[in-house]
Amino acid sequence: MRITRPRTDSERAAVTVVVPCYNYGRFLGPLVASILDQNDVESHVIIVDDASPDGSADVAAALAEAHPSRVTAVLHDVNRGHIQTYNDGLAAARTEFVALVSADDIVAPGALGRATRLMQANPRVGMVYGHTVAFTHGVQPAAPHASLPETWSIWGGRKWLAWAAKRGRNFIVSPEAVMRTSAIKQIGGYNAGLPHSGDLEYWLRTAATWDIARVNGRPQAYYRMHGANMHVTSYAGLAVDLRHRMAAFESLTGPELAPSVPGADRMVARARAAIAREAVSLALRDLDRGMRTDEVRPLLELADELDPGASSQRKVRWRLARARRGRSPAISQRALEQLRRQADRLRAVLYEVAGIA
């Protein structure tokens, strides 16, 4: 990885933001405004409504009518699912750069210009991401803490891919990612076979042939947290999330990616071990918070599936035995959880600075 200062001598870029929408019509106005207000790029919006029953199509059509040269509404007559919705929107993009942003999120001021300037200065970079700020209320997130100096982190794609596999993590939330349209044309659309971890698989596929970069020190997107988020309503459960994450990493050894990724088998093995460790760690934390053994069982079963014997460690057995006797977490358990929370905060700062954790 190399870290550089941003360059400001790039040309004004044209960017299309694809907005997949299903029952999120109430959020479309603020998102579209956040895109059209990006004054250092020529921004366009393609809203793809997937036959929403809540009137979202009418909102999308009204926005397109109000901004005829900049907003396009693609309206599905029947529900085709989120993967097809993504791909329909991406296929319609004609600008040099493109982003995919859920209808309930918001693009941070200046984000598209920062991302496109980075790619204009680095032709091998196919995707740029950055720091994402979560928010829960209103249409405009509260301002984050004082910004750090803006810098660019740039990785060779395979090095970034190897680090992601070693950590077994997805470093990208989603709305902050901006891609080179030629990269999308090269790698193809989202994989319908991975509906629950399609984003991660797409980033891995991109990194197999393109460099990856990150804008540091500035929020690149605001991610709205609410009860209707897809990951909450459709793919709930930590063990389920980890299992789908593993499926995305396993795509590295498939016929499409393996020829482009030397050592793919080793990467997948590292991802498997890392996700097993995370499953055990999450189970330990849950037990230290006082959760029941049946509530952590899916995590421990997944850990054993990925790394046989992972759940038989002494620290796991001790906690399980204590929980089965109906005993509350010991003082040492509560103290350890406090230390973990401190470590979580440190990792969050490191991620904001470096983009990997």
C-alpha positions in Angstrom: 0.0 0.0 0.0 1.2 3.5 -0.7 -0.3 6.7 0.7 -0.2 9.9 -1.3 -1.5 13.4 -1.1 -4.6 14.1 -3.3 -4.1 15.8 -6.7 -6.4 18.6 -7.7 -5.5 19.1 -11.4 -7.9 16.5 -12.8 -10.7 17.3 -15.3 -14.3 17.5 -14.2 -15.6 14.0 -14.4 -19.0 12.6 -15.3 -20.4 10.1 -12.8 -23.6 8.1 -12.8 -25.1 7.0 -9.5 -27.4 3.9 -9.9 -30.1 3.9 -7.2 -31.9 0.5 -6.7 -35.2 1.1 -5.0 -37.8 -1.1 -3.4 -40.3 0.5 -1.1 -37.8 3.3 -0.3 -39.6 6.1 -2.2 -39.7 8.3 0.9 -35.9 8.4 0.9 -35.3 9.1 -2.8 -35.6 12.9 -2.6 -32.8 13.4 -0.1 -30.5 11.0 -1.9 -31.0 12.4 -5.4 -30.4 15.9 -4.0 -27.1 14.8 -2.4 -26.0 13.5 -5.8 -27.1 16.4 -7.9 -25.6 18.9 -5.5 -22.1 17.4 -6.1 -20.7 20.6 -7.7 -17.2 19.3 -8.7 -18.5 16.6 -11.0 -21.1 16.2 -13.7 -23.5 13.9 -11.9 -26.3 11.8 -13.2 -28.8 9.4 -11.5 -30.5 6.2 -12.7 -33.2 5.1 -10.4 -34.3 1.5 -10.9 -37.5 0.8 -9.1 -38.2 -2.9 -8.6 -42.0 -2.8 -8.9 -42.4 -1.3 -5.4 -46.0 -1.4 -4.1 -45.6 1.7 -2.0 -45.6 4.3 -4.8 -41.8 4.6 -5.2 -42.2 4.4 -8.9 -44.2 7.6 -8.9 -41.6 9.4 -6.8 -38.9 8.2 -9.2 -40.8 9.3 -12.2 -41.5 12.7 -10.7 -37.8 13.2 -10.0 -36.9 12.3 -13.6 -39.5 14.8 -14.8 -38.1 17.5 -12.6 -34.5 16.9 -13.8 -34.9 15.5 -17.3 -31.3 15.8 -18.3 -29.8 14.3 -15.2 -32.3 11.8 -13.7 -33.6 8.7 -15.4 -36.2 6.4 -14.0 -36.2 2.7 -14.9 -39.4 1.1 -13.7 -39.7 -2.7 -13.5 -43.2 -3.9 -14.2 -42.7 -7.0 -12.1 -40.3 -7.6 -9.1 -37.0 -9.0 -10.4 -35.0 -9.0 -7.2 -32.2 -6.8 -6.0 -29.4 -8.5 -8.1 -31.2 -8.0 -11.4 -32.1 -4.4 -10.3 -28.4 -3.7 -9.6 -27.4 -5.1 -13.0 -30.1 -3.3 -15.0 -28.9 0.0 -13.6 -25.2 -0.6 -14.1 -25.8 -1.7 -17.6 -27.5 1.6 -18.4 -24.6 3.7 -17.2 -22.8 5.6 -20.0 -20.4 7.9 -18.0 -16.7 7.1 -17.2 -17.5 6.4 -13.6 -20.4 4.8 -11.7 -21.6 4.2 -8.2 -24.3 2.0 -6.8 -26.1 3.6 -3.8 -29.1 2.3 -2.0 -32.1 4.6 -2.0 -32.0 5.0 1.8 -28.4 6.2 1.9 -26.8 9.6 1.2 -23.7 10.6 -0.8 -21.4 12.8 1.2 -20.7 16.3 -0.1 -17.7 16.2 -2.5 -17.4 12.4 -2.4 -17.8 11.8 -6.1 -15.2 14.4 -7.0 -12.7 13.0 -4.5 -13.1 9.5 -5.8 -13.0 10.4 -9.5 -9.9 12.6 -9.1 -8.1 9.7 -7.5 -9.0 7.4 -10.4 -8.1 10.0 -13.0 -4.7 10.3 -11.4 -4.2 6.5 -11.2 -5.5 4.7 -14.3 -5.0 1.3 -12.9 -7.4 1.9 -10.0 -10.8 0.4 -10.8 -12.6 1.1 -7.5 -12.4 3.7 -4.7 -14.0 3.5 -1.3 -13.8 5.5 1.9 -15.2 6.2 5.3 -18.9 5.7 5.9 -20.8 7.4 8.6 -23.9 5.7 10.0 -27.0 7.7 11.0 -30.5 6.9 12.1 -32.7 9.9 12.0 -33.6 12.7 9.7 -32.6 13.3 6.1 -29.2 14.8 6.7 -26.7 13.2 9.1 -25.1 15.2 11.8 -21.6 16.4 11.0 -18.9 13.9 12.2 -15.9 14.8 14.3 -13.2 17.1 12.9 -11.8 15.7 9.7 -8.3 14.3 9.3 -6.1 15.5 6.4 -7.3 14.0 3.1 -5.0 11.3 1.8 -5.2 8.5 -0.8 -4.3 4.9 0.0 -3.6 2.8 -3.1 -3.1 -1.0 -3.1 -2.2 -3.4 -5.8 -5.5 -5.3 -6.3 -4.2 -8.7 -5.4 -2.5 -7.4 -2.2 -5.7 -5.8 -1.1 -7.5 -9.0 -1.9 -5.0 -11.1 0.0 -5.4 -8.8 3.1 -9.2 -9.1 2.9 -8.9 -12.9 2.8 -6.4 -12.9 5.7 -8.8 -10.9 7.8 -11.9 -12.7 6.4 -13.5 -9.2 6.3 -15.5 -7.0 3.9 -13.9 -3.6 4.3 -16.6 -1.8 2.3 -20.1 -0.9 3.5 -21.3 -0.3 -0.1 -22.6 3.3 -0.7 -19.1 4.7 -0.6 -17.7 2.7 -3.5 -17.2 4.4 -6.8 -16.0 2.4 -9.8 -14.6 2.9 -13.2 -17.3 2.0 -15.7 -14.7 0.1 -17.9 -14.0 -2.1 -14.9 -17.6 -2.9 -14.5 -17.9 -3.7 -18.2 -14.8 -6.0 -17.9 -15.8 -8.0 -14.8 -19.6 -8.2 -15.6 -22.6 -7.9 -13.3 -23.4 -9.0 -9.8 -23.6 -12.7 -9.3 -27.1 -13.9 -9.0 -25.8 -17.0 -7.2 -24.7 -14.9 -4.2 -27.7 -12.8 -3.4 -26.6 -12.3 0.3 -22.9 -11.5 -0.3 -22.9 -10.1 -3.8 -21.2 -6.8 -2.8 -18.2 -8.6 -1.3 -17.8 -11.0 -4.2 -18.0 -8.0 -6.5 -15.2 -6.2 -4.7 -13.0 -9.4 -4.7 -13.7 -9.8 -8.4 -12.6 -6.2 -9.1 -9.4 -6.6 -7.0 -8.4 -9.7 -9.1 -7.7 -7.4 -12.1 -7.7 -3.8 -10.9 -6.0 -1.8 -8.2 -8.1 -0.7 -5.3 -7.9 2.7 -3.5 -9.4 4.7 -0.7 -10.1 8.3 0.1 -9.0 8.9 3.7 -10.0 11.7 6.1 -13.4 12.6 4.6 -16.8 10.8 4.8 -17.6 9.4 1.4 -21.2 8.3 2.3 -23.8 8.3 5.0 -25.4 4.9 5.7 -28.9 5.0 7.1 -29.6 2.5 9.9 -33.3 1.5 10.3 -35.5 -1.5 10.8 -36.1 -2.0 7.1 -32.4 -2.4 6.1 -32.1 -5.5 3.9 -29.4 -7.0 6.1 -31.7 -6.7 9.1 -34.9 -7.9 7.5 -33.7 -10.5 5.1 -30.3 -11.8 6.3 -30.5 -11.4 10.0 -28.2 -13.4 12.3 -24.4 -13.2 12.8 -23.8 -16.8 11.8 -25.8 -16.4 8.6 -23.8 -13.3 7.7 -20.5 -15.1 8.3 -21.6 -18.0 6.2 -22.5 -15.8 3.3 -19.2 -14.0 3.7 -17.4 -17.3 3.4 -19.3 -18.1 0.2 -18.0 -14.9 -1.3 -14.4 -15.7 -0.5 -14.9 -19.3 -1.9 -15.6 -17.7 -5.3 -11.9 -17.0 -5.5 -11.3 -20.7 -6.3 -14.1 -20.8 -8.9 -13.4 -21.2 -12.6 -13.9 -17.5 -13.3 -11.4 -16.0 -10.7 -8.9 -18.8 -10.0 -6.9 -18.2 -13.2 -6.5 -14.5 -12.3 -5.7 -15.1 -8.6 -2.4 -16.9 -7.9 -2.6 -18.7 -4.5 -6.4 -18.5 -4.4 -6.5 -21.8 -2.5 -4.3 -20.3 0.3 -6.4 -17.2 0.4 -9.6 -19.1 0.8 -8.0 -21.3 3.6 -7.0 -18.1 5.4 -10.4 -16.6 5.0 -12.0 -19.8 6.4 -9.7 -19.8 9.5 -10.3 -16.0 10.0 -14.1 -16.4 9.8 -14.0 -19.4 12.2 -12.0 -17.3 14.7 -14.5 -14.4 14.4 -17.4 -16.8 15.0 -15.7 -18.1 18.2 -14.9 -14.6 19.3 -18.5 -13.4 18.7 -19.8 -16.4 20.7 -17.4 -15.6 23.6 -18.5 -12.0 23.6 -22.2 -13.1 23.7 -21.6 -15.4 26.5 -19.7 -12.7 28.4 -22.7 -10.5 28.0 -24.9 -13.1 29.5 -26.6 -14.7 26.5 -27.8 -18.3 26.6 -25.9 -21.3 25.1 -28.7 -21.9 22.5 -28.2 -18.3 21.3 -24.5 -18.8 20.5 -24.8 -22.4 19.2 -25.1 -21.3 15.5 -21.8 -19.4 15.8 -20.0 -22.3 17.4 -21.4 -24.8 14.9 -20.2 -22.6 12.0 -16.7 -22.3 13.6 -16.4 -26.1 13.8 -17.6 -26.4 10.2 -14.9 -24.1 9.0 -12.2 -25.2 11.4 -13.0 -28.5 13.1 -12.4 -28.3 16.9 -12.5 -24.5 17.0 -15.3 -24.5 19.6 -13.5 -27.0 21.9 -11.0 -24.5 23.2 -10.8 -24.3 27.0 -12.1 -20.7 27.2 -15.2 -21.7 25.2 -15.8 -24.8 27.3 -15.5 -22.8 30.5 -18.0 -20.2 29.4 -20.5 -22.8 28.1 -20.4 -24.8 31.3 -21.0 -21.7 33.4 -23.9 -20.6 31.2 -25.5 -24.0 31.3 -25.5 -23.8 35.1 -27.5 -20.6 34.8 -24.7 -18.5 36.3 -24.2 -14.8 35.4 -21.0 -13.7 33.7 -18.1 -13.5 36.1 -16.4 -10.2 36.9 -13.5 -11.3 34.7 -15.9 -11.8 31.8 -17.4 -8.4 32.2 -14.0 -6.7 32.5 -12.8 -8.5 29.4 -15.9 -7.3 27.5 -15.1 -3.7 28.5 -11.5 -4.2 27.1 -13.0 -5.5 23.9 -15.1 -2.4 23.5 -12.1 -0.3 23.9 -10.3 -2.3 21.2 -13.4 -1.9 19.0 -13.1 1.8 19.2 -9.4 1.7 18.4 -10.1 -0.5 15.4 -12.8 1.9 14.2 -10.2 4.8 14.3 -7.7 2.7 12.4 -10.3 1.8 9.8 -11.2 5.4 9.3 -7.5 6.3 8.8 -6.4 3.3 6.8 -9.4 1.6 5.3 -8.6 -1.9 6.5 -8.9 -3.4 10.0 
